Amino acid sequence: MKHERLTELFESWSESRLTDSEASELSTMLRADPEALRIFRADAKFHGELHAAINAINLEHAASSSVPRILRMRTRALGIAAAFLAVGITALSIGWLLATPADNARVKPLDLHDGRFEILRGAVPAGFPRTTHEWSGDPSEITTADAAHPCALKFVAAAGEANVPNSPRQSCDVFQIIDLRPRKAEIESAREAFVELTASFLDARACDGEPVRFICKVYVFEGSPEHLAASWPPTADQMIGSGAQFHTSQQTLNPEWRTVTTRCVIPPSAGFLVVQIGAGNASHPSRTSPHLGQQYADDINLTLHTRPYQNDFTARR
């Protein structure tokens, strides 16, 4: 019963509707019960990741559309601050809290094909993918990047958009379509879900040059992808979500791999994803990419994070 009450208080906290008496009750519970505090921290961590993913979607749509789609999530700033102060979580301990995996969350790999480029050989197939679970895109090839990465994706040359006449050669992009239909029941039954995409990048130029921007991006769509290649790139109203992170390299004399991570919320209606990995222009969008050929990507990973609709606090007592 005690942890069932914690469920109710957590919901009120996460939606910023705790009353003064409830805030006091939550504070007392978290101070007195280490297990309740552990559960609270785990669930708060998952909520924080979901909130970050929603922010990424909103920023992406704001940058790509004059009428962005804004996904709403109830403001929790006051609730977070009140709860952190109430249970004595200091600034030094917040980092540890957010780094602790949520033990009631489920993390499973998605069916990303050949994320370490150990199967595909030579040139990557040209053009946007026409089937799921295969890499294809702009001029690129699988080759050795260094001793630790004998099979890596090399970005050979930037290209324009095939369906956009006279589009500038902004970047070299490689794509993969991920079918979510085998995970449909899992996503629909989850209270919250997001994907996490990570990719490692290397700028192996031996001297400084024009900045190069590495791209790590996920798009979410409804339906099926049969006709997507004919209309790529998508408009904002075709997507139901997206997430993107970037790394800009000016290069130094000591090249090193950099890992980039992006997250994206997965609505229950999602049918498939598109993963985009790229390298290219880091300045004005209309500018042509710098010369490529010494930029690499490897260790691409895609995971699905879901949180059960009901937390089984009673079972964990």
C-alpha positions in Angstrom: 0.0 0.0 0.0 2.8 2.4 0.9 4.4 2.0 -2.6 1.0 2.3 -4.3 0.8 5.7 -2.6 4.3 6.5 -3.9 3.0 5.8 -7.4 0.2 8.4 -6.9 2.6 11.0 -5.5 5.1 10.4 -8.3 2.4 11.0 -10.9 1.4 14.3 -9.2 5.1 15.3 -8.9 5.9 14.5 -12.6 2.9 16.7 -13.7 3.6 19.5 -11.2 0.4 19.2 -9.4 1.6 18.3 -5.9 -0.2 20.1 -3.1 1.7 21.5 -0.1 0.5 18.6 2.0 1.4 16.0 -0.7 4.9 17.5 -1.1 5.4 17.2 2.7 4.1 13.6 2.5 6.4 12.7 -0.3 9.4 14.3 1.4 8.7 12.3 4.6 8.3 9.1 2.6 11.6 9.5 0.7 13.5 10.4 3.8 12.2 7.4 5.8 12.2 4.7 3.1 15.4 4.0 1.1 13.5 1.7 -1.3 11.0 4.5 -2.0 13.9 6.9 -2.7 15.6 4.4 -5.0 12.3 3.9 -7.0 11.7 7.7 -7.1 15.3 8.3 -8.5 15.0 5.6 -11.1 11.6 6.9 -12.4 12.8 10.5 -12.3 15.8 9.5 -14.5 13.5 7.9 -17.1 11.2 11.0 -17.1 14.2 13.2 -17.6 15.3 11.3 -20.6 11.9 11.4 -22.1 11.6 15.2 -21.5 15.0 15.7 -23.2 13.8 13.7 -26.2 10.6 15.8 -26.5 12.7 19.0 -26.4 14.9 17.6 -29.2 11.8 17.1 -31.4 10.5 20.6 -30.7 13.9 22.2 -31.5 14.1 20.1 -34.7 10.7 21.1 -35.9 11.3 24.8 -35.0 14.4 24.8 -37.1 12.8 23.1 -40.1 9.3 24.6 -40.3 7.7 28.0 -40.1 4.8 26.4 -38.3 6.4 23.8 -36.0 4.6 21.0 -34.3 5.1 21.4 -30.6 4.7 18.3 -28.4 3.5 19.2 -25.0 4.8 17.8 -21.7 3.6 19.2 -18.4 6.1 21.6 -16.9 7.8 19.9 -13.9 10.4 22.5 -13.0 8.7 23.5 -9.7 7.9 19.9 -8.8 11.5 18.8 -9.5 13.0 21.7 -7.5 10.6 21.0 -4.6 11.3 17.3 -4.5 15.1 17.7 -4.8 15.1 20.2 -1.9 12.7 18.1 0.2 14.8 14.9 0.0 18.1 16.8 0.3 19.5 15.9 -3.1 22.4 18.3 -3.6 23.8 19.5 -6.9 26.7 17.1 -6.5 24.3 14.1 -6.3 22.0 15.1 -9.2 24.6 13.9 -11.8 24.7 10.5 -10.1 20.9 10.3 -10.0 20.6 10.9 -13.8 23.3 8.4 -14.6 21.6 5.6 -12.7 19.6 3.3 -15.0 15.9 3.2 -14.3 15.3 -0.4 -13.1 11.7 -0.3 -14.1 12.6 0.7 -17.7 13.1 -1.8 -20.4 16.0 -1.3 -22.8 16.2 -3.5 -25.9 18.3 -3.2 -29.1 16.3 -2.4 -32.3 17.0 -4.3 -35.5 19.6 -2.0 -36.9 21.4 -4.0 -39.6 25.2 -4.1 -39.6 25.8 -1.2 -37.2 29.6 -2.0 -37.1 29.9 -2.4 -40.9 31.2 -5.9 -40.7 28.9 -7.4 -43.4 28.7 -4.8 -46.2 31.9 -4.6 -48.3 33.2 -1.9 -50.7 30.9 0.9 -51.9 27.7 1.5 -50.1 24.6 1.2 -52.4 23.7 4.6 -53.9 20.5 6.5 -53.2 17.9 6.5 -50.5 17.0 2.9 -49.3 14.1 1.2 -51.0 13.9 -1.6 -48.5 14.2 -1.9 -44.7 17.4 -2.8 -42.8 20.0 -1.9 -45.4 22.5 0.9 -45.6 22.5 3.1 -48.7 23.0 6.8 -49.5 25.5 9.2 -50.9 29.0 8.2 -52.1 30.6 6.3 -49.3 32.4 3.0 -48.7 33.4 0.4 -46.1 37.1 0.5 -45.4 39.7 0.6 -42.6 39.7 3.7 -40.5 42.4 2.7 -38.0 43.7 -0.3 -36.2 40.8 -0.4 -33.8 38.2 0.1 -36.6 39.2 -2.2 -39.5 35.7 -2.0 -40.9 34.2 1.6 -40.8 32.0 3.8 -43.0 34.0 6.4 -44.9 32.2 9.5 -46.2 33.6 9.9 -49.7 31.8 12.8 -51.2 28.8 15.1 -50.5 25.8 15.0 -52.7 22.6 17.0 -53.2 19.1 15.8 -52.7 18.0 13.6 -55.6 14.4 14.9 -55.5 15.3 18.6 -55.1 16.6 20.1 -58.3 19.8 22.1 -58.0 20.1 21.4 -54.3 23.6 22.2 -52.9 26.0 19.3 -52.1 25.7 19.9 -48.4 26.7 16.6 -46.9 27.4 12.9 -47.5 24.5 11.0 -45.8 23.8 7.3 -45.3 20.4 6.0 -44.3 18.7 2.9 -43.0 15.0 2.3 -42.6 13.9 0.4 -39.4 10.6 -1.4 -39.4 8.8 -0.9 -36.0 5.9 -3.1 -36.8 7.4 -6.2 -35.0 7.6 -4.0 -31.9 4.2 -2.5 -32.3 2.6 -4.3 -29.3 5.5 -3.4 -27.1 5.4 0.3 -28.0 1.6 0.6 -27.7 1.5 -1.1 -24.3 4.3 1.1 -22.9 3.4 4.2 -21.0 6.4 6.1 -22.5 8.9 5.1 -25.2 11.9 6.6 -26.9 14.8 5.4 -29.1 18.4 6.2 -28.5 20.8 6.4 -31.4 24.6 6.5 -30.9 27.4 6.8 -33.5 31.1 7.2 -33.3 32.8 9.6 -35.7 36.4 10.3 -36.7 37.9 13.3 -38.6 41.3 11.9 -39.7 42.6 15.0 -41.5 46.2 15.6 -40.6 45.9 19.4 -40.6 43.3 22.0 -39.9 40.7 22.7 -42.6 37.2 23.9 -43.0 34.9 22.7 -40.2 33.0 19.4 -40.9 29.7 18.7 -39.1 28.9 15.0 -38.3 25.2 14.1 -38.2 23.4 11.6 -36.0 19.6 11.8 -36.7 16.4 9.8 -36.3 13.1 10.4 -38.1 9.8 8.8 -37.0 6.9 8.1 -39.4 3.5 6.4 -39.4 2.4 3.8 -41.9 4.9 1.9 -44.1 8.0 3.2 -46.0 7.2 1.8 -49.5 7.0 5.2 -51.2 9.4 7.2 -49.0 12.3 7.2 -51.4 10.3 9.1 -54.0 9.6 12.0 -51.6 12.8 12.2 -49.6 13.7 14.6 -47.8 10.4 14.7 -45.8 8.5 17.8 -44.8 7.7 18.5 -41.1 4.1 17.5 -41.5 5.1 14.0 -42.8 7.0 13.1 -39.6 5.6 12.4 -36.2 8.9 12.9 -34.5 12.6 13.4 -35.0 15.8 13.8 -33.0 19.2 15.1 -34.0 22.6 15.7 -32.5 25.8 17.0 -34.2 29.5 17.2 -33.7 31.6 19.8 -35.5 35.2 19.1 -36.2 37.9 21.7 -37.1 40.5 18.9 -36.7 43.7 18.8 -34.7 47.0 16.9 -35.1 45.6 14.1 -32.8 42.5 12.7 -34.4 40.2 10.9 -32.0 36.8 9.2 -32.2 33.8 11.2 -30.8 30.6 9.5 -29.8 27.3 11.4 -30.6 24.0 10.4 -29.0 20.5 11.5 -29.9 17.1 10.5 -28.6 13.6 10.6 -30.0 10.1 10.0 -28.6 8.2 7.1 -30.2 4.5 7.7 -30.3 2.2 4.6 -30.2 1.2 5.2 -33.9 4.8 4.9 -35.1 5.3 2.5 -38.0 9.0 2.9 -38.9 12.1 5.0 -38.3 14.8 6.4 -40.6 18.4 6.6 -39.3 20.7 9.1 -40.9 24.4 9.2 -40.4 26.4 11.9 -42.2 29.2 14.4 -42.6 29.3 17.7 -44.4 28.9 21.5 -44.3 29.1 23.1 -40.8 28.3 26.7 -41.8 25.4 28.2 -43.7 22.9 25.6 -45.0 23.2 26.7 -48.6 27.0 26.2 -48.7 28.6 23.2 -50.3 30.4 20.7 -48.1 34.1 20.8 -47.6 36.1 18.1 -49.4 35.5 14.8 -47.7 37.3 11.4 -47.8 39.0 11.4 -44.4 35.8 11.3 -42.3 34.5 8.0 -40.8 31.7 6.6 -38.8 31.4 3.3 -36.8 29.7 1.5 -33.9 26.1 2.6 -34.8 23.7 1.5 -32.1 19.9 1.9 -31.8 18.0 0.9 -28.7 14.3 1.1 -27.7 13.6 2.4 -24.1 10.1 1.7 -22.8 8.5 2.3 -19.4 5.6 0.0 -18.3 2.3 1.7 -18.0 2.0 0.7 -14.4 4.9 0.5 -12.0 4.8 -2.7 -10.1 6.0 -1.2 -6.8 4.2 -3.9 -4.7 6.3 -6.6 -6.4 9.5 -4.9 -5.4 8.8 -4.5 -1.7 
